[in-house]
Amino acid sequence: MTRYAIYYLPPPGPLARFGAEWLGWDPEAGVRLSHPLSVDALVAEPRKYGFHGTLKAPFRLLGPEADLEVAVADLAHRLRPVWPGPLKVERLGSFLALVPQGDQTELNETAALIVRFLEPFRQPLTEAEIARRKPERLTPKQRELLDAWGYPFVMEEFRFHMTLTGPCDMQPEALEPLIQPALPAEFGIDSICLMKEDREGRFHLLRRYPI
């Protein structure tokens, strides 16, 4: 296990089941799942992270794991559930993702608080980690955020999404009929999940914290 992260994972139910079967990895059970070979290459990139929304991007831990667990429990008590609107498949750059369609203000504030609160547990980026983020392709603001928080898409650059594919030419309309039956009538975030990476680079759920 090398890195930790704070994710939103859908609670057990239709959306979580769809995501695990679509990507072929269940981070809660920690098992690979079979899925049609026709989508294997399409989801190879996001598979190891599991179906999730990032709230604090993967980081190497500074300090004991037990201290991080205590901090995340404390953090969960400080947060309140947010309801950012119904989910819809959208194209974000080169990939497809589920994106909330309502007011994102409270969700963005929650994500920023999580990043700030857990920053003392993040080891600084190495030069190799910075290089993997391709800083030459980032905007000046994104590079500033990368240096400050270890990830370029936080604070004002944050946009909550749940990744469905790697880079592809598929249009959202092609995926919507498959995922529509699994979408909740109301989408809310009422828990945060502490994740841990294994030596193969797959992320596992350590614990879900109600907020």
Steps between C-alpha positions, in 0.01 A plus 500: 500500500655830394247784486181612670207707373159630602229399257127506474388143431131437427343303785410136429223501243434529126751779425784337693425168336492653152830682558677190631375283215568765235860562611566141603624587850309514827701716745272415792534123462852526357430264208521503123170455321444362154344726241465499120838488327371770266530759780824374655730740315250783547521477880856377550624840620236578766454135612765495773345798680152348507179687427530814712507875528832642621486728805871489587725355233740210578794597717787332680441501873696706749458342842322188630192363328317497834542878530353547154200285592437712811524818294258375234250402771534848650461656155183301431342643817572852374333450161137495401333315213478680167249457218657626176223399262426205271779317322552503125763354267722774355822522306779657701789556263589160357290277729142443619381547856190539714466863604244661734274752329399724792663773706856393583579766760463288814670200337797713394528647849492149649774378267719801581456440873600135461814595307603759759415292805705197393792688346723441808491127417628537143867447421639758255506400136820359361642632174380181331147552631499858376623386159218244475252787525651649182537849649582645158137433399349667809382858522697729733221469760497121476877489542467723806240264647716198421788654694277606790273196539659216303227497234411755232121455500404624845344817643382720210610237245298221667209339320339196656458208261487122498717368218349241266763463227854574403569712190248402234279618215180363654221752532302544824180396322645152443554440871190666644256212431731256680542707815160671522327214690770516770483875564343612829196723494696743718878505517654591833836460668449392859820304561870519419727203440861447602675309223834319489702391198645151469829410337325440166366855509137407574308694763314331784246638744644512853197656667188696417427796730142640520491880501 
